[in-house]
């Protein structure tokens, strides 16, 4: 009799496990739509093109009323060094609610920059680019080596997804710094823990 109870208990346990595992595969698709993203990129592209500005224009606009400089780099990089007066919202924390909290008026003029806008400090403004990778095979021909050497790195600046997301969340008055500025340029004013240490 005890053998039957054991077998019945095993069957019930197995059935519960099977049902639980089966539920795992019944989830709906993730809340990610590549088609929505592509449509948004197509809409944003000509709009953004008209709002790329040099550093002189960036500085001039930053002194106007109802203007925010927005830094979306990591909290670590922002805390170490950022443009004076810049507000911070880590790109990974972008939600409509967080943006509304930080910038309640969608008509606010928003100026954005990222690591790829500054040169001369690869610690706080590390360039984001994907360099060509050589094959891991031991049999690399001289032609393959030459092709890799001549391949252009892919630029992966944070500015672009930041712009696209701000636009998607309803912020249209966005301007993007479009120059590579030296960190020692006299026009640049930084603040942060790394700046304070060097004073």
One Martini backbone bead per residue (centre of mass of N, CA, C, O) as a GRO file, in nm:
protein
  199
    1UNK     BB    1   0.058   0.063  -0.021
    2UNK     BB    2   0.300   0.257   0.008
    3UNK     BB    3   0.379   0.243  -0.293
    4UNK     BB    4   0.127   0.385  -0.405
    5UNK     BB    5   0.162   0.651  -0.257
    6UNK     BB    6   0.435   0.719  -0.379
    7UNK     BB    7   0.344   0.720  -0.678
    8UNK     BB    8   0.124   0.933  -0.651
    9UNK     BB    9   0.309   1.157  -0.540
   10UNK     BB   10   0.495   1.164  -0.787
   11UNK     BB   11   0.280   1.235  -1.000
   12UNK     BB   12   0.188   1.498  -0.872
   13UNK     BB   13   0.465   1.636  -0.870
   14UNK     BB   14   0.519   1.614  -1.172
   15UNK     BB   15   0.264   1.769  -1.263
   16UNK     BB   16   0.334   2.038  -1.127
   17UNK     BB   17   0.603   2.084  -1.270
   18UNK     BB   18   0.494   2.074  -1.556
   19UNK     BB   19   0.299   2.315  -1.525
   20UNK     BB   20   0.509   2.524  -1.446
   21UNK     BB   21   0.683   2.498  -1.702
   22UNK     BB   22   0.456   2.562  -1.902
   23UNK     BB   23   0.408   2.857  -1.805
   24UNK     BB   24   0.676   2.982  -1.899
   25UNK     BB   25   0.575   2.951  -2.220
   26UNK     BB   26   0.310   3.172  -2.179
   27UNK     BB   27   0.430   3.431  -2.237
   28UNK     BB   28   0.444   3.719  -2.354
   29UNK     BB   29   0.576   3.945  -2.520
   30UNK     BB   30   0.779   4.180  -2.515
   31UNK     BB   31   0.831   4.542  -2.461
   32UNK     BB   32   0.949   4.518  -2.773
   33UNK     BB   33   0.987   4.735  -3.075
   34UNK     BB   34   1.149   4.757  -3.367
   35UNK     BB   35   0.939   4.901  -3.541
   36UNK     BB   36   0.897   5.146  -3.361
   37UNK     BB   37   1.192   5.235  -3.366
   38UNK     BB   38   1.221   5.275  -3.673
   39UNK     BB   39   0.995   5.486  -3.699
   40UNK     BB   40   1.123   5.692  -3.505
   41UNK     BB   41   1.390   5.732  -3.654
   42UNK     BB   42   1.266   5.840  -3.918
   43UNK     BB   43   1.134   6.089  -3.778
   44UNK     BB   44   1.392   6.211  -3.633
   45UNK     BB   45   1.622   6.260  -3.836
   46UNK     BB   46   1.537   6.541  -3.970
   47UNK     BB   47   1.498   6.689  -3.702
   48UNK     BB   48   1.783   6.658  -3.577
   49UNK     BB   49   1.952   6.786  -3.809
   50UNK     BB   50   1.840   7.088  -3.718
   51UNK     BB   51   1.975   7.032  -3.396
   52UNK     BB   52   2.276   7.076  -3.458
   53UNK     BB   53   2.544   7.201  -3.250
   54UNK     BB   54   2.768   7.408  -3.145
   55UNK     BB   55   2.937   7.529  -2.872
   56UNK     BB   56   2.850   7.822  -2.891
   57UNK     BB   57   2.545   7.766  -2.904
   58UNK     BB   58   2.529   7.602  -2.644
   59UNK     BB   59   2.616   7.830  -2.452
   60UNK     BB   60   2.402   8.037  -2.530
   61UNK     BB   61   2.151   7.861  -2.464
   62UNK     BB   62   2.224   7.800  -2.157
   63UNK     BB   63   2.141   8.120  -2.080
   64UNK     BB   64   1.860   8.073  -2.107
   65UNK     BB   65   1.542   8.031  -2.060
   66UNK     BB   66   1.422   7.726  -2.017
   67UNK     BB   67   1.700   7.551  -1.963
   68UNK     BB   68   1.859   7.224  -2.020
   69UNK     BB   69   2.117   7.024  -1.911
   70UNK     BB   70   2.170   6.686  -2.025
   71UNK     BB   71   2.286   6.396  -1.845
   72UNK     BB   72   2.308   6.028  -1.943
   73UNK     BB   73   2.512   5.915  -1.792
   74UNK     BB   74   2.653   5.784  -1.556
   75UNK     BB   75   2.677   5.851  -1.226
   76UNK     BB   76   2.979   5.822  -1.208
   77UNK     BB   77   3.057   6.021  -1.437
   78UNK     BB   78   2.893   6.262  -1.345
   79UNK     BB   79   3.020   6.297  -1.058
   80UNK     BB   80   3.307   6.352  -1.162
   81UNK     BB   81   3.207   6.482  -1.462
   82UNK     BB   82   3.046   6.791  -1.568
   83UNK     BB   83   2.859   7.018  -1.680
   84UNK     BB   84   2.774   7.302  -1.572
   85UNK     BB   85   2.437   7.251  -1.452
   86UNK     BB   86   2.379   6.965  -1.502
   87UNK     BB   87   2.156   6.726  -1.540
   88UNK     BB   88   2.049   6.394  -1.416
   89UNK     BB   89   1.981   6.093  -1.629
   90UNK     BB   90   1.995   5.787  -1.662
   91UNK     BB   91   1.927   5.608  -1.938
   92UNK     BB   92   1.821   5.352  -1.773
   93UNK     BB   93   1.586   5.564  -1.637
   94UNK     BB   94   1.404   5.599  -1.875
   95UNK     BB   95   1.096   5.761  -1.826
   96UNK     BB   96   0.823   5.940  -1.824
   97UNK     BB   97   0.816   5.999  -1.519
   98UNK     BB   98   1.115   6.089  -1.482
   99UNK     BB   99   1.102   6.322  -1.687
  100UNK     BB  100   0.869   6.480  -1.558
  101UNK     BB  101   1.017   6.528  -1.292
  102UNK     BB  102   1.268   6.679  -1.416
  103UNK     BB  103   1.082   6.775  -1.690
  104UNK     BB  104   0.770   6.906  -1.692
  105UNK     BB  105   0.832   7.079  -1.949
  106UNK     BB  106   0.820   6.996  -2.290
  107UNK     BB  107   0.931   7.298  -2.387
  108UNK     BB  108   1.194   7.263  -2.298
  109UNK     BB  109   1.518   7.331  -2.340
  110UNK     BB  110   1.742   7.072  -2.458
  111UNK     BB  111   2.076   6.986  -2.376
  112UNK     BB  112   2.307   6.760  -2.533
  113UNK     BB  113   2.555   6.516  -2.419
  114UNK     BB  114   2.870   6.322  -2.440
  115UNK     BB  115   3.155   6.150  -2.455
  116UNK     BB  116   3.188   6.221  -2.781
  117UNK     BB  117   3.237   6.552  -2.717
  118UNK     BB  118   3.514   6.472  -2.568
  119UNK     BB  119   3.867   6.550  -2.549
  120UNK     BB  120   4.129   6.438  -2.308
  121UNK     BB  121   3.929   6.218  -2.134
  122UNK     BB  122   3.919   5.867  -2.092
  123UNK     BB  123   3.767   5.848  -1.817
  124UNK     BB  124   3.507   6.056  -1.834
  125UNK     BB  125   3.533   6.045  -2.182
  126UNK     BB  126   3.460   5.775  -2.322
  127UNK     BB  127   3.468   5.640  -2.612
  128UNK     BB  128   3.207   5.513  -2.833
  129UNK     BB  129   3.345   5.227  -2.994
  130UNK     BB  130   3.372   4.990  -3.263
  131UNK     BB  131   3.616   4.784  -3.331
  132UNK     BB  132   3.774   4.598  -3.529
  133UNK     BB  133   3.777   4.239  -3.551
  134UNK     BB  134   3.968   3.984  -3.541
  135UNK     BB  135   4.012   3.684  -3.608
  136UNK     BB  136   4.047   3.377  -3.416
  137UNK     BB  137   4.197   3.259  -3.625
  138UNK     BB  138   4.510   3.129  -3.728
  139UNK     BB  139   4.403   3.184  -4.037
  140UNK     BB  140   4.536   3.483  -4.137
  141UNK     BB  141   4.534   3.679  -4.382
  142UNK     BB  142   4.662   3.961  -4.524
  143UNK     BB  143   4.391   4.054  -4.637
  144UNK     BB  144   4.225   4.042  -4.376
  145UNK     BB  145   4.404   4.239  -4.218
  146UNK     BB  146   4.358   4.479  -4.411
  147UNK     BB  147   4.053   4.499  -4.389
  148UNK     BB  148   4.041   4.552  -4.085
  149UNK     BB  149   4.230   4.807  -4.086
  150UNK     BB  150   4.015   4.965  -4.295
  151UNK     BB  151   3.797   4.959  -4.098
  152UNK     BB  152   3.544   5.128  -3.965
  153UNK     BB  153   3.443   5.246  -3.694
  154UNK     BB  154   3.176   5.235  -3.464
  155UNK     BB  155   2.960   5.470  -3.359
  156UNK     BB  156   2.820   5.489  -2.996
  157UNK     BB  157   2.656   5.726  -2.910
  158UNK     BB  158   2.432   5.852  -2.664
  159UNK     BB  159   2.282   6.083  -2.804
  160UNK     BB  160   2.088   5.931  -2.995
  161UNK     BB  161   1.908   5.771  -2.795
  162UNK     BB  162   1.836   6.020  -2.634
  163UNK     BB  163   1.689   6.173  -2.856
  164UNK     BB  164   1.481   5.958  -2.932
  165UNK     BB  165   1.351   5.935  -2.648
  166UNK     BB  166   1.266   6.225  -2.603
  167UNK     BB  167   1.084   6.237  -2.849
  168UNK     BB  168   0.901   5.993  -2.771
  169UNK     BB  169   0.820   6.158  -2.489
  170UNK     BB  170   0.769   6.476  -2.615
  171UNK     BB  171   1.055   6.605  -2.669
  172UNK     BB  172   1.135   6.872  -2.914
  173UNK     BB  173   1.344   7.087  -2.763
  174UNK     BB  174   1.620   6.955  -2.896
  175UNK     BB  175   1.980   6.977  -2.850
  176UNK     BB  176   2.294   6.886  -3.014
  177UNK     BB  177   2.609   6.826  -2.974
  178UNK     BB  178   2.849   6.849  -3.277
  179UNK     BB  179   3.126   6.843  -3.115
  180UNK     BB  180   3.481   6.812  -3.057
  181UNK     BB  181   3.591   6.889  -2.737
  182UNK     BB  182   3.823   7.015  -2.548
  183UNK     BB  183   3.879   6.999  -2.206
  184UNK     BB  184   4.079   7.274  -2.227
  185UNK     BB  185   3.876   7.457  -2.305
  186UNK     BB  186   3.790   7.771  -2.188
  187UNK     BB  187   3.467   7.726  -2.222
  188UNK     BB  188   3.489   7.497  -2.026
  189UNK     BB  189   3.264   7.389  -1.756
  190UNK     BB  190   3.329   7.206  -1.473
  191UNK     BB  191   3.192   6.949  -1.253
  192UNK     BB  192   3.298   6.766  -0.959
  193UNK     BB  193   3.502   6.552  -0.794
  194UNK     BB  194   3.748   6.577  -0.991
  195UNK     BB  195   3.755   6.886  -0.997
  196UNK     BB  196   3.789   6.942  -0.692
  197UNK     BB  197   4.064   6.795  -0.655
  198UNK     BB  198   4.224   6.994  -0.874
  199UNK     BB  199   4.204   7.281  -0.712
   0.00000   0.00000   0.00000
